[in-house]
Amino acid sequence: MKTALQQAFARLEELHPSLFDIHTEKGRTFVNEFSNFLEVEREQIIELWNIAVTCESFEQYYNETFKSE
């Protein structure tokens, strides 16, 4: 199963493959900068797993964590 962000990057690569060409400066820059978002997402998923068990529901955790921003 892929996360929504992974799906978005896969679709983006289909539509704009040059962005992912690490043999070009543009491609290396894009991949390096945007791969950080995948790491942030990974950390959020782990945090959700560790913290959400103390909430009444995952929806409560989501609303308190992400919708209040």
Buried (B, 14 or more C-beta within 10 A) or exposed (E): EEEEBEEEBEEBEEEEEEBBBEEEEEBEEBBEEBEEEEEEBEEBEEEBEEEBEEBEEEEEBEEEBEEEE
